[in-house]
Amino acid sequence: MDLVLQLLRERDTLKVTRLGWLSRSVLHLVTLGADLRERGVGLHVIEKGINTSSLKAGLGRY
């Protein structure tokens, strides 16, 4: 997972099926989410229907 996170670039979207695959604790998840946001990387968690990249796209239109 560390290599995948290093290879992500701005405008990429990290897709995971479950949050458990991404993080072991809530603190780590929050930290990772903040890091991805600062880097301009979206997050799509399929099981929960979370997609931060579609939120960014929607906010950019207004």
C-alpha positions as CSV (number, residue, x, y, z in Angstrom):
1,M,0.0,0.0,0.0
2,D,2.9,2.4,0.7
3,L,4.1,2.1,-2.9
4,V,0.6,2.7,-4.3
5,L,0.3,5.9,-2.1
6,Q,3.7,7.1,-3.3
7,L,2.7,6.7,-6.9
8,L,-0.5,8.6,-6.7
9,R,-0.5,12.0,-8.5
10,E,-2.7,15.0,-8.5
11,R,-6.1,14.2,-10.1
12,D,-5.7,10.5,-9.5
13,T,-8.3,8.6,-7.5
14,L,-7.5,5.9,-5.0
15,K,-10.2,3.2,-5.2
16,V,-10.7,0.6,-2.5
17,T,-13.5,-1.9,-1.9
18,R,-13.5,-1.4,1.9
19,L,-12.2,1.1,4.4
20,G,-10.5,-1.8,6.3
21,W,-8.1,-2.3,3.3
22,L,-7.0,1.3,3.6
23,S,-6.5,2.0,7.3
24,R,-6.1,0.2,10.6
25,S,-7.4,3.1,12.8
26,V,-9.6,6.1,12.6
27,L,-6.7,8.4,13.3
28,H,-4.7,6.9,10.4
29,L,-7.7,7.2,8.1
30,V,-8.2,10.9,9.0
31,T,-4.4,11.5,8.5
32,L,-4.4,9.7,5.2
33,G,-7.5,11.5,4.0
34,A,-6.0,14.9,4.7
35,D,-2.8,13.9,2.9
36,L,-4.7,12.8,-0.2
37,R,-6.7,16.0,-0.2
38,E,-3.6,18.1,0.1
39,R,-2.1,16.2,-2.8
40,G,-5.2,16.6,-5.0
41,V,-5.9,12.9,-4.9
42,G,-9.5,11.6,-4.7
43,L,-10.7,8.7,-2.7
44,H,-13.4,6.2,-3.7
45,V,-14.6,3.6,-1.2
46,I,-16.9,1.4,-3.1
47,E,-18.6,-0.4,-0.2
48,K,-19.6,2.8,1.5
49,G,-20.3,4.9,-1.6
50,I,-17.7,7.5,-0.6
51,N,-16.2,9.3,-3.6
52,T,-14.3,12.5,-2.8
53,S,-13.3,13.0,-6.4
54,S,-16.9,13.4,-7.6
55,L,-17.5,15.9,-4.8
56,K,-14.6,18.0,-6.0
57,A,-15.9,17.8,-9.6
58,G,-19.4,18.9,-8.4
59,L,-18.1,21.8,-6.4
60,G,-16.0,23.0,-9.2
61,R,-19.0,23.7,-11.4
62,Y,-20.6,26.4,-9.2
